[in-house]
Amino acid sequence: MRRAILAALTASGLMALAAAPAEAVGTRYPFCIQGDEYPGLSNCTFTSYEQCRATASGRFLTCIANPFFVGEIESPAAGFRPLPGRALPPAPGYGRY
């Protein structure tokens, strides 16, 4: 009986480790369409405001900026090497450390 319980716990633990967390819906796109057809932030699939407005045109829909959109990560300045223990590039306008 102990082996059966131990096997079940081991199997469920391995399945839990293998499961990847789901990505939040719509975090990859900067604009969302809202209205009666799309309540809340259910349709955040637009890469530009113009694209969103074209889809919303003629319908009772509006376009808003996606509050969960992080944006593209900019690469550090050319030739930047962080100091030991520092991972961030220098702030704009401050030059080197």
Secondary structure, DSSP 8 states (H G I E B T S, - for coil): -HHHHHHHHHHHHHHHHH------TTTT-SEEEEESSS-TTSEEEESSHHHHHHHHTTTTEEEEE-TT---------TT----TT--S---TTS---
